[in-house]
Amino acid sequence: MKKIGVLTSGGDAPGMNAAIRAAVRTAVTDGLEVVGIHRGYSGLLDEDFTDMDYSSVGGIMERGGTILRSSRCEEFRLEEGRAKAADILKKHGIGGLLVIGGEGSLSGAKLLMEEQGIPVVGLPGTIDNDIALTDMCIGVDTCLNTCVDTIQKLKDTASSHERAFVVEVMGRSSGYVALASGMAVGAEAIIIPEIPVNYEEIADKIWRERKRGKINCIIVVAEGASSAYTVARHVEHRIGYETRITILGHIQRGGSPTAFDRVLASRMGYASIKALEESEAGTMIALQGGRMVRVSLEKILSQKKTIDMELVEMAKILS
Ligand code: F6P
């Protein structure tokens, strides 16, 4: 393998640039040529490539988003699309591919290897933290800090006006962001897709807190569990608590990565190139108990990341 390609795909995540930087610099140091592929799999199919070297990744670690840009590509979901991608990679002499993205992007990478024989290594880049067998994904920590910073501000105004706030955070099928950010701000209730929601129980709890003299109330809801509007309607209807809604939206995906994300992404970027060089393709670099490990994409994608029920119980007790 003399030349490798790097792409970012799916929803962007803070820290992707640090991963690109680490991968490019490690590869170049080891004598490999690196091609940056713009706009994920769409750019691959359009041959939207750029040569990368040590200096082309200077000054990017602190930047949010991804300098390679990203996309969700319908054509790549089809076998013909992946065959075309493989032909393009071969035509350009690209003998290995690093894919940084979430579950959908990694599934595409796995199929590209299985069907077309292209050596791939994946990195978990998604704020959702919904990829199995890795403790953390790139971008999660920054996202959580953004959520906490914003919800803390809402708490100020909630207290002044003695209101409840329902804050909707991202997470279509995973409640990790809601659970962790909710815990970090001491939210009175956290609603996640993994657990059926009981509006009566939530409203009653808030009512008890109110009677006990609490002057604010924060409910964090993951977008995949319910909507902020529905939750607010239930609370207002049942206990008449004046409620406001905030949907954090894509603010959660932006911003300069935290130190944790920069270090995690750098370690993963470095490890991904070593895995490609050592013919350990078909794997994803994961963080397990503080260490970087290579886990087969097959294993990762065949299971769903579960939520830690102890954290759920703890959040209930502590709020
Ligand atoms: O997969 C990450 C994620 O941020 C989800 O939590 C969210 O539902 C989705 O992406 C939104 O993606 P987009 O607006 O880019 O389609």
Residues whose N, C-alpha, C, O or C-beta is under 5 A from the ligand:
A	BS01	F6P	G11 D128 M170 G171 R172
